[in-house]
Amino acid sequence: MQAPLIRILGPIEVSDGAHPGPLRGVKPCALLTALLLRPGSVVSLENLMDALWAGEPPRSAVANLRSYAHLLRRRLPLATPLISHQGGYELRVAPDAVDHLVFERLADRGRSAVTDDPPRAIELLNAALALWSSDHAAPGVERYGMLDGPLRTLDAERIRATEDLADAWLGVGQPHSALRTAGQVLAAEPLRIRSWLLVLNAHHHLGEPGRVTDAFESARTVFRRELGTEPDACLGRLHQRLLAG
């Protein structure tokens, strides 16, 4: 698979196919991110201003947007034109040119294969997650306006794909790999019930009933400390079922 020319699943980079390099400037990075999140669609000036400035944009906002768009045109590959429209801009991108579009496609295919073809799922999900070079999409870009929801969704999809990978590792009889993968999620997101379920199942596959209980009690401690509640009842039911054999 050819490396994407534009990357936002980590520090924002643009390549002409031979010379990748970071895109400089917070506002140009925010503009590029906003356009990439709606590829092939006209994004209105109003939405772009909301994405680049918190609160009331400066009087020079439209002129500034033109300057940032001019900078992007100088950096973008020829096959990725930035089109000016009355009242907005449109970035036309090929599906393989941008890392988050490739990630979404690979993650969807990997998720669909977890049950029926776990080895293939591992291959696809590893390829999807390898596109990330940060824990968060577009680090350094402020999540104003239209940027907030889609970037949060991308972050959540990375976590979901990691859990899918742990599930696939269980499917090929590799509980140690499943434990390591689910543990990566819990280190950052300790309230993820699915990851705790995967951890309990992994210890069960390893023939470690004591560690199944230890993991269950650890989850209860985390939920009590963070939320003042017990974890979802499905975790307790799995714990009892695994101990019952």
Beta strands, then each sheet from edge to edge (+ up, - down):
strand 1: 6-7
strand 2: 13-14
strand 3: 21-22
strand 4: 42-44
strand 5: 82-85
strand 6: 88-91
sheet 1: 1+ 2- 3+
sheet 2: 4+ 6- 5+
end
